[in-house]
Amino acid sequence: MSPATVHGHKGRDSYLAGCVGVVELARRTSGCIDFAITADLVDAGGIHVFERWESQAAVEAFRGEGPSDEQGAAMLAAAVAEYDVVEVRSLT
């Protein structure tokens, strides 16, 4: 799992609209379990990225060089973490 939070993004709505193709591509990619880029409901400039992949190799193959220069320039700050999930339990 790879959650990321981008804070203080200028033009958040247009940025998110521009990410639709990235989300569609990720979800069609072999090894992708889930991929989402969403607006934070409380932080007016916050964006959350959530990725779930079958393997480290799958996520690395998809990411390649990372965000484009344009995407990187639009981010004012980012925090990215990667987690190895050992077990999943349903909470419902």
C-alpha positions in Angstrom: 0.0 0.0 0.0 1.3 3.5 -0.8 -0.7 6.4 0.6 0.5 9.9 -0.2 -0.8 13.3 0.8 -0.1 16.4 -1.2 -0.7 19.6 0.8 -1.4 23.2 -0.2 -2.0 22.4 -3.9 -3.0 25.4 -6.0 -5.7 24.7 -8.6 -6.7 21.4 -6.9 -9.8 20.8 -9.0 -8.1 21.3 -12.3 -5.2 19.1 -11.1 -7.6 16.3 -10.1 -9.4 16.6 -13.4 -6.0 16.1 -15.1 -5.4 13.0 -13.1 -8.4 11.0 -14.5 -6.2 9.4 -17.2 -3.6 8.4 -14.7 -6.2 6.7 -12.5 -7.7 4.9 -15.5 -4.3 3.8 -16.7 -3.3 2.5 -13.3 -6.5 0.6 -12.8 -6.0 -1.2 -16.2 -2.4 -2.0 -15.4 -1.5 -5.6 -14.5 -1.0 -5.9 -10.7 -3.1 -2.9 -9.7 -5.6 -3.8 -7.0 -6.7 -0.2 -6.3 -5.6 3.3 -7.3 -7.3 6.6 -6.3 -6.5 10.3 -6.3 -9.0 12.3 -4.2 -9.6 15.7 -2.7 -9.3 16.0 1.1 -12.7 16.9 2.5 -11.3 19.2 5.2 -8.0 20.6 3.8 -9.0 22.9 0.9 -5.7 22.2 -0.8 -5.2 18.6 0.2 -5.1 15.7 -2.2 -4.7 12.0 -1.2 -3.2 9.3 -3.4 -3.9 5.7 -2.5 -2.4 2.8 -4.4 -2.6 -0.9 -3.8 -0.6 -3.3 -5.9 -0.1 -7.1 -6.0 3.7 -6.8 -5.7 6.6 -4.3 -5.4 7.6 -5.1 -9.0 4.1 -4.1 -10.3 4.1 -0.8 -8.5 7.7 0.0 -9.6 6.9 -0.9 -13.2 3.9 1.4 -13.2 5.6 4.3 -11.5 8.7 4.4 -13.7 10.3 7.8 -13.2 7.5 9.1 -11.0 5.3 12.2 -11.5 5.8 14.3 -14.6 7.7 17.6 -14.3 4.3 19.4 -14.6 2.8 17.4 -11.8 5.8 17.8 -9.6 5.8 21.6 -10.1 2.1 21.8 -9.1 2.8 20.1 -5.7 3.8 22.5 -2.9 4.6 19.7 -0.4 4.1 15.9 -0.3 4.4 13.1 2.2 4.6 9.5 0.8 4.7 6.3 2.7 4.8 2.7 1.7 3.5 -0.1 3.8 3.9 -3.9 3.6 0.6 -5.4 4.6 0.9 -8.9 6.1 -2.8 -9.6 6.7 -6.2 -8.2 5.8 -9.3 -8.5 8.0 -12.8 -7.4 6.9 -14.3 -4.8 9.3 -17.8 -5.3 7.9 
